[in-house]
Amino acid sequence: MASKRLAKSLPSLIAKHKHLMDPTSFPPPSPSPSPPPPLPSISLPSFPLHSLPLSPLPPASLSSLSHYLSLHLPSLSSLTPSKFTHFLRRHIRYRPNFSPYDFHLFMWVPSSLPSFRHDHHSYLYMAQSLSFSSRLSYLRIFLSHLKLNPCPCTDSSIFSCPFLEQIYRAAIFTFCRAGWLEDAEVAFSDLCRSVDGKLGSSVYNVLLHGFVHWGKHEKALQLFDKMLKRDLVQPDAYSFNIIIDSCCRRGDIDSALDWLGKMKDMGCEPNVVSFNTIIRGFFRNKKFKEGIGVAHEMIDLGFKFSVATCEILINGLCYNGKTKEAADLLVEFLLNDSIPNEGFDCHVLLESLCKEGLIEKAMQVFDLLSEKKGCSSLSVVGYITLIEELRKSGRLDYACKVMESMVKEGFVPDTITINCLFENLCDFGRTFDANRLKLMALEKGFKPDGLTFSIIVRGFAKEGKIKEGKEVLDEMLDAGFIPNITTYNRFLDDLHKKSGIV
């Protein structure tokens, strides 16, 4: 009954406290590359004057929400922050009609129940909900409310809430992602004043990355300097990588290398991401020799290439018209066992080699991949690209070899590729090879069409192989591509005629 009374009072509470919403008391939002998402239509009872107004809820929606609350909101006498958070998570989050109003309910309950106080679990849930849905204006109101209404766990303790850093980090990340950098700075400053002791480097990294992403290089350097000298927080490898990336984005590779040296001097070991960032910076500035030199230095220092390293080097060279250099580099790294066993796809390199007519080089790369990695560095796109080029250039032996490798690796070829290859094989009197590849592909789930069978039947007829052609014709009948026995007999007659036997 208490829940029903609370739901009934919602319209009157909204009307009563509407005058407390003062839009001039909160600073305007910081400039953003795109406007914030529209606010849902609902109004709330009173909360701190440093808040933005919320537009009224349409009568129909208000009635629906009030009715739903009367049915599902726990009894007021037993309502706790954990029960209310459970209610939001279970009854509101996945309901499209009500999920946009979770923040309104979050603010409404303590305004209607003076004894109710949100704890860090409800605060964390609300911060994450607003962040994930990018409701930036509401997020600003939420942080203002959090400052004026701290978590109850601080009442009997001299320490701050242990969840503050996690709550603020979600908000700072969302502001940075949207380009609301001033709001991110304000939230970061509030967090610094609220927590006990030092912040972790991860919070600094979120704001650093936001500055770099939006081209605020000087601000990133200022924050890094503040982190190191004033706040005495030790930066980690991720912090340095962000600054190195910022320098590379600006084309200042020398500064990026200086920061790599500072990283080592401060006892923070560079990782693969550090070197990848430097290599990408060199390639972005068309300094391919220097970028490859950094890759060799990685190997000398004992680092293993990541998939990203290979993509930056090999694909970067291909996209810049240096396909042969990319192939030579891949061969070198394959011989040094520097290429990761899984994840890196060489289809860009093979496609570029085939487009430039370097079929022999593509075959060399494929042979080495087969020997060293078992073709684990090749996707179905790479296989098909190579098969097509080999088929067009008349290298049918090698095309069959690639098809066999493709099937053994578990890739199912598409019908267009396999039919084209089979037609070429049959034209050159190699129908047995085509039928063998068909049987191998069937074991891996390949589904032939009527054309696949017709090509092989015609091939056997041309070679005078009546028995083999009839077996394939029977397969065609079993697969449902021959509608009746009359059609089957007509196909059989054609098989005898084409083979020269009447």
N, C-alpha and C positions, 0 to 999 in steps of 0.2 A: 504493500500500500504506500509505503514511504517513497518508493521509486516512482509510483504513479503520480503522487503529489508533486514530486520534483519535476517530472516531465510536464505536468500540467502548468507548473509555474514558469516554464521556460519562456513563453511569449511575453508574459508580464514583466519578467526580469529583463528581457531584452529591451522592452520599451522604457522601463524605469531607468536603466543605466546608459541609454544611448547617448545622453548629453555629455557623458564623461569622456567620450572619444574626441580627442583634440588632435587633428592632423598636423597642426603647426608645431607641436611640441617635440616631434621626432625629426632628426636631420634627414634631408633628402638622400636617397640612395646614391651610391657612387656611380660614375659613368659605367655603362656596360655595353659591350658590342651588340647585344640583342636585348630587347625588353624582357623583364621578368614575366613568368607565366601569370595569367589572369587569376585573381583571387576568387575563391568560391564565394557564393552568396549566402552568408549567414552573419548574424551579429551576436555579440557576446555580452554578458554582464560585465561589471566593472573589473578592470585590472589596471596596472600602473599607467599613469598619464603619459609616460614615455613610450607610447605604443601607437601603431598605425590603426586607423579605424577599419572595421570589417563591415562590408556591405550587408544589408538585411537579407535574410533568407526568404525566398518566396513562400507564401502561405501554404501551398500544397506540400512543398518539401519540409517546411517546419512541422506541419501536422504529421507527416510520415515519420520524420525523425523522432518526434515526441512519442508517437505510438510505439516505435521500436524500442526506445529507451524504457518505456513503462513495462515492456515485456521482458527485456533481457538485462537491463542494468541491475547489478546486485543491490540488495537492500542497503539503505543508507546507514543503518545502525552497524552494519558489518563491513562497509566499504573501506578498503585499504588501498594504498598505492599499488601493491602487488595484484590485488583483485581487479583494480581499474586497468592496469596495464594488460592483464590477461583478457579483459573485456575488449580493449582496443585491438589486441592482437587476434583474438578469435572471432569477434562479432563485427568489427568495423573494417579491419584491414582488407579483407577480401570481398567486401560488398561494394561494388562500383558506385552505388547511389550514396553511400555514407562515408566511404574512405576519404574523400576530400575534406571532410569536416572533423577529422580526428583531433586536429589542433584546437578547433573551437570547443570541442568537448573537454579537451585537456585543460583549457583555461576556464571553462564554465563551472566545472565541479568544485574547485577550491573557492570560487567566488560565491557559490551557492551554499557551500558547507564550510563555514569558518574554521572548523576543527580539522579539516582535511588538509594535508600537506603532501605534495609530491616528494618521492625519494629518488635516489640516484637511478633506480631501475626504470621508473617512469620517465625521468628526464632523459636517460640514454635512449630509450625507445623513441621518444618524441624527436630527439635530435636526429636520429638515424632516419626516421620516417620523413621528416622535412627535407633532409639532405638527399635521400635517394629519389625523392619526387621533385627536387629542385624548386621548392617553394621558398624562394629567397627572402621575400618580404616578411613572410611569417617566421622565418628563421631569425631574422633580426629582432622581431618581437619576443621570440622565445628566449634569446640570449639576454635581452633586457629583463625579462621576468626572472630568469635564473639568477641574475646578479642581485635582485632585490628580494628574492625568496630562496635562500640557499638550502641545500639538502639538509634534512633533519639530523643526519649522522654527524654534523658538525656542532650540534647543540651541546653535547656533553664531552666534547674533545677540543683540544687546541689545534688539531690538524684539520686541513681542508679535506673535502670529499675525495676519495681515491679515484672516483670515476670522472673527475673534472677534465682531465687531459683527454680522455677518450671522447667525451661529449664535445669538447671544443674542437678537437681534431677533425671530427666529422663535419662540423660547421665550416671550419677554415678551408677544408678541401672543397666543399661545395661552392663557397664564395670564389675561390681561386679558379675553379673549373669554369665558372660563368663570367669571369673577368671582373668581379666586384672586389677589386684588390684593396680598396680603402676599408671596406667592411671586414675583409680578412685580417688586415692589420689591426683594426679595432678589437676584433675577437682575440687575436693573438696577444695584444697588450692586456686585455682583461684577464686572459688565462695566466699570463706571467704574474699579475698582481694577486691572483686568487690562490695559486698553488703554493705549497710549501717546498722550499728547496729549488733545485734545478729541474727544468723541463728535460725530457728526453730529446735526443737529436731528431727523432722522427717527426716531431711537430715542426721544428725548424725546416726540415726537408720539404714538408708539404708547402709551406709558404715560399721557400726558395724556388721550388719547382713552378709555383704559380707565377712568380715574378719572371722567371726565364721563359715560360710558355708565352707570356704576353709581351715579351721583348723589353722588360724592365731590368736590364743588365746592371745598371748602377745600384738600383734598389737591392738586387740580389747580393751584390758585393757588400753593401752596407749592412745587410742583415747577417751575412757570414762574418763580417768583422765584429758586429755586436755579439754574435753567438760565441765567438772565440775569446774576445778580449774583455767584454763587460760582463757577460753572463757566465763565462768560464765553462762553457759546454763543449766537450770534445767532439768535433765533427767526425762522422764516419765516412766510409768509402762512398756511400750514396750522396752525401753532401758535396764531396769533391767532384763526383761525376756530374752533378747538376751544374756546377760552376764551369767545369771543362766543356760541357755541352753548350753552355751559354756563349763561351768564347768562340767555339767552333761555328755556332749559328751566325755570329758576327763576322766570321771570316778571319778571326785573329788566332791563327793556329799557334803562333809563337807564345801567346799568353796561355793557351791551353797546355802547351808543353811545359811552361813554367809552373802551372798549377799541378801538373803531374809530378814535377820535381818536388814542389812543396808538400805534396801528399806523402811522398816517401820520407822527406825530412821530418815530418811530424809523426812518424811512426805508424802511418795508415797505409797499409799495403794496397797498391792498385789491383783491380780485378779485371776480368775479361771485359766487363762493360766499359771500364776506363779506356782500354785500348780500342775497343770497338768505336767509341765516341771519337777518338783521335783519328782513326782510319776513315770514318765517315766524313769527318771535317776535311781531311786532305782530299778525299774523292769529290766532295762538294765543290772544292776550289780547283778541281782538275789537276791536282798534284798526285798522280797515280803512283809514280815511282816512290815518293815519300810514304804514301799509305801502305804500299807493299813492304817497304822497309820496316815499318812499325809491326806488320804481321810477322816478319822474320824475327824481329826482336822478341815478340811474344813467345815464339818457339824456343828461342835461345834462353829465355828466362824460365822455361818450363811450363808455360801456360798451354792449355788445350783450347783449340778453336771451339767456339759455340756455333750453333746453327746461324745465329745472326752474323757472326764473323764471316762465314762462308758466303752468305747472301750479300753482304756489303762488298766483299772482294770480287767474287765471281760475277754476280748479277750486275754489280756496278760497272765492271769493265765491259760487259756485254752491252749494257744500255748506252755506253759511251763509244760504241763502235770498235772496241778492242777485243773482239771475240777470240782471235788466235792467242793473244796474250792471256786471256782468261783460261783457255784450254790448257796452255802450257803451265800456268800457275796451279790449276787443279791437279794436273798430272804430278807436278812436283810435290804438292801437299799430300796426294794420295800415296806416293812412294815413301813419304816421311811419316805416314800414319797420323797425320794431323787433322784429317777430316773426321767429324763425328760419325759414329756408326749409323745413327738414325736421325731423321728429321730434316736433313738438307736435301732439297729436290733440285736435280741438275737439269730440269727440263728447259729452263731459260737458256742455258749454255748450248744444249743440243739443238734447240730450235734455231738459235742464232747461227750455229755452225752450218746447219742444213740450208738456211736462207742464203748464206754466203757461198754455198757450193762446196764447203769444206767437209765432204762426206767421209773422206779417209780419216780426218782428225776426229770426227764424231765417232767413227768405228773404234778408233784407238781409245778414246775416252770410255766408251761403253765396255770394251774388253777389260780395261783396267778396273772399272767399277765392278764388273762381274768377278774379277779375281780378288779384289781387296774387300769389297763391301757386299758381295752377293746381290748387286743391283738394288740394295736397300735405299740408295740415294736417288732412285728414279721413280716417278709417279706414273700413273697410267697415261697422263698427257705426254710425258717424255717418251714413253714406249711408242705410242701411236705416232708421234711426230717423226721419230726415227724410222719406223716401219714404212710410213708413207714416202719419205725421201728415198729410202733404199729401194722400195718398189718402183718408184718413178725412174730411178737411175739404172734399173735392170739388175740390181744386186739381190737376186731372189734367194740365194743361199744364205746370205747374211740376214735378210729379212725374216726368213724362217727361223734362224737362230734367235733373233730378237723376240719373235713371237713365242718361241718355246720358253725363253727366259721369263717373259711376261706371264705366261700361264703358270709356270712353276712358282713364281712369286705370289700367286694367288689373285692376280688381276684378271678380270673378265673383259675380253676385248669386245668392242661394239660391233654390230653386224655390218656396218658400212665398211669399216677397215678390213674386217676379215673377209668379206665378200670380194672386195677389190683385190686383195692379195690372192685369194683362191682363183679368181678369174685369170690373173697373170700366170699363176702356176699351171693351170689347166691349158692355157694357150701355149705354154712351152712344154707340154707333155709331161707334167709333173703332178698329175691328179692324185697319185698315191700320197704324196707329201701333203697335199691339201686335205685329203680325207684323214690323214694321221693327225694333223693339227686340229681338225674339227673334233675328233674323238678326245684329244687332250683337253680342248676347251670345254667340251660337254661335261667332263668330270669336275670342272671348276664352276659350273653353273651357267655356262653360255647357252643361250636359247637361240638356235638358228631359225631363220625364216624360210619361206618357200624358195626364195632366190638362192639361198645357200645350198640347198639340196639340188636345185636345178643346175647350178654351175658344175657341181661335182658329177652329176649324172651325165651331163653333156661332155664333160672331160673324159669320163670312162668310155662313153660311146665313141668319141673321136679316136681314142686309143684302142678301140676294139675289145675292151674289157667288159663283156656282157655280164658275167657273173658278179663282178664287183659293182657294176652299175645297177643291177637288179637289187642287190643288197641295200644300196643307198635309196633306191626307189621304194623298197619295203619300209625303210626308216621314215621316208617322207609320208607314206601312207599311215603308219602308226602315229606320226606326229600330228595328223589331221589336216595336212596340206592337200590331200587328194580326196575329193568328196565322195566318190563311189567307185565301184569296180570297173564301170565303163571307162571312166577317165583313166584309171590305172592301166587298163589294157591299151588305151590309146598311147599313153606314155611309154609302155613297154614296146609297142610297135615302133614308135619313133626311135627308141633306143636301138632296136635291131637295124632299122633303116640307116641311122647315122653311122652305125659301125660297119655298114656295108654288107650285113647279113640279112637276107630276106626270108 
